[in-house]
Amino acid sequence: MVTGDGRQAPTGPTLSEDDDLAGRLALAVGRFNRRLRSSTGDLSHGQLSALSTIVRRGPLRPSEISAIEVVAAPTTTRVVSDLEARGLVKREQDPDDGRSFFVSGTEAGIELLLRARSDRARAVHAILDELTPEQAELLRQALPALEAAALLNADA
């Protein structure tokens, strides 16, 4: 079997077309994300995603952030604490429930998010510039399916 990049696949147990698609897509997305890592404003992908959610949808309770980001409560607690220590988010007491609080973005958080988005866009442009026009067009055509697969709930 020949892979999508023209190389001969190793012999042995064969993959179904769906398994091959899933594996190739996971590998491509992972490598693509690694190329973009330097464009995240010195934040991890999880921190940047949470910051984006907080800025776009906040103020939010930590439980709401966990649900949107699809992570466990302890992860959200750690991420919010890290973002707060960097001055990117702030906590405000919930006036209706003294045990709870809301998280919202600070000016510094909003500025970093905008800068990271711009840096990532430049990094993606650089990657697209490495492709042939035909390859770029194929990506353009695949974008609606990729957006649907990503569920568009991550705004980072």
N, C-alpha and C positions, 0 to 999 in steps of 0.2 A: 504494500500500500504506500502511496506517495502522500506526504503531508501537504498542508496548504502552502508551505514555503518551498515546495518542490523537492524536498529531501525524501529519501526512502525511509519509511518507518521500520523500526526493528521488527523482526519476525517473532512470532510467539502468539500468545492469546490475542485475538482480535477484539477491537472495541466496536461497539455499535456506533452508528453515525451520531446518535445523540450524545454518547459518552465522549466521542472524539470532539464534538462541538463544545461540550461543557468543559472539557479539559483545556482545549485550545483557548476558549474565551477566558477562562480563569487565569491562565498563564499570561495572555496578552494584557488583560486588565491589570494584573499584578505588576507586570513590567512597566506598563504605562504609568501606573501610580508611583512606582519607584522613581521614574524619571521626573515626576512632578514634585517629589518630596521637598526639594530645596526651595520650592515656591510657596511654602505654607507659613511664612512669617515666624519661623522657629517654633511652630506648634506641631504637635502630632496631628495626624488626620482626625482622630477622635476629638481632640480639643478644638480644632478648626471647625469641624462639623457642629459640635455643641455650641460654639460661639456663634456660628451662623444661625442656628436655630433660635438661640436666645435673642439675637439682634433682630431677626425677622419676625419672630412670633411673640417675643416677650412683652412685658414681664411674665415669667412662668414659674410655677412651683417645680422643685426638683423632680417630683414624680411625673410631671408633664414632660420634662426634658427626657427622662428615662424612656417614657412611652414613645416619644417622637424619634429618639435616637436608637431605640430598640436595644437598650443596654440595661444591666442590672442597677438597682439603686446605689449600691456601694461604688460602682464605677462613676455614676453621675456625681455622687458626693465628692469623689476624688478629683474629677475633672473640674467641677465648679470651684472647688478649693484652689486648684492650680490656677485657674483663670482669674479668680479673685486676688490671689497673691501677686499676679502680674498686673493687676489694676485694669483688667479687661472687662470684668463684670462686677456688679455690686449686688448685695443682698438688701432687701427691705422687708421689714416685718409685715406679715399678713395682718391687716387691721381686724379681720374677722376671726382669726385663729392665731393666738399668741404663740402656739407651738410650731407654726409654719412660717415660711418666708417666700418671697418672690425673688427671682434672679432677673436682672436686666443688664444690657450692655452699657458700658461706659463710652465716653467719647474716644478714649484710647482704643477700646475694643472695636468700635465701629471703624476707626481709621485703619487699624491693623487688618481687619477683615477686608476692607476695600483694597488695601495694598496687596494683600495675599491673593485676592481674586484677580487683580490686574497682573500680578507676577505669574500666576498660573495661566492666565490667558496668553501671555507672551510666551510661556514655555510650551503651551499647546501649539501656538502658531509656529514656533521653531520646529516642533515635531512634524507638523503638517507640511512645512516647507521641505522636509526630507523625502516626502512621498511624491510619487508621480501624480499628475492630474487625474489619472484614472483611479488610482488608489484613494485619493482624497474624495473623489466623487462617490466611490463605494462606501466610504465612511459617512458621507453626507446622507446617502440613502439608508444606511443602517441606523442612523441616529434616532429616528422615532422608536424603533424596536429597543434600542439600548435605553432610551429614556423610560419607556414603559417597564422594562425589566428592572430598572433602578427605582421604580415607584415614585420617583420625583419627590420623596419626602425628605431627602437630604439636600439642604439648600447651599451647602458649602461649595 
